[in-house]
Amino acid sequence: MSAAGLKVNCRSIDGSEVSEVDLDPEIFGMVPNVALMHQVVTAQAAGARAGTQSTRTRAEVRGGGAKPLRQKGTGRARQGSTRAPQWAGGGVALGPKPRSYKQRTPRKMLRAALRSALSDRALGQRVCVVDAWTFPAPRTKDAVAALDALGVHGRLLVVIDATDEVAARSFANLRYVKVVSPAQLSTYDVLRSDWVIFTSSTLPTALLNEEPGADVTQAEDPGPQAGNADASKETTRARDEENRS
């Protein structure tokens, strides 16, 4: 990678250099926002929690219908049920109940955090670009040889096309490699990986810079509904002119 951190050599699976590609400065050239990445990673980790833990309250525990001892004359504290929290086998006071741990994270925040994470890996020269995973057949040995030729080590995040089943199956048995598609790329996966490996077709470009909800096609083509609305306006205008006359 160059000193500017915005160029990286594109190599083949045997380690030879094929070309030099430019990294998008709006994605790989940002100043990492640590606070933003922390907030997004916390939200993603919280969203992964099942939230299915549950305990029974004193109303849900079976038994305890009879008063265990009389109200007065025993010298002990008053007890109304053996299923109160202070009794063995009783209900749990203020115990966990099923709930959702999901946190609302705006889409702009997710994209900005992902850009920060990718910029951090580019700043540390931990971004690798492969021309293509040209494995003839799914084979773990070929995947290991390719990673050794590329000189990457540690936890690896491999971003491949969703249709590249040969490469996905080749990396499937490697515990230190996680394979994701471009649509599944997240801040959490990038930060927990030592290297991020893209192919020429999965390297992020201006796709991450699109505003959420923007649809150029719908903006240019109003569709049949807009045409019907204009026709109804013309009909209403003509009816009003006839009433005036």
Number of C-alpha atoms within 10 A of each C-alpha: 19 10 8 10 19 19 18 18 19 21 21 20 20 13 16 13 14 12 12 13 15 15 20 16 16 15 23 26 19 18 12 20 16 12 10 17 22 14 15 24 20 13 17 20 13 15 15 11 12 12 15 10 10 11 15 16 18 19 13 12 15 12 13 16 10 9 12 12 15 11 13 9 7 9 7 10 9 13 15 15 18 20 22 19 15 13 12 9 15 21 21 19 13 10 11 14 13 11 12 13 15 15 14 10 12 10 12 14 14 20 20 22 25 28 27 26 28 25 27 22 22 25 20 13 17 18 25 22 23 26 17 17 17 13 14 9 12 16 17 16 10 18 22 14 14 19 16 14 15 20 10 17 13 10 17 23 23 26 23 23 18 15 9 12 12 16 25 23 16 19 21 17 13 14 9 13 17 18 21 17 16 17 10 11 16 20 22 19 19 21 19 12 19 18 23 23 21 23 20 14 14 19 18 19 14 10 9 16 14 11 11 11 7 9 10 8 9 9 9 8 9 10 11 9 9 11 11 11 11 12 12 12 12 12 11 11 11 11 11 11 9 8 7 6 5
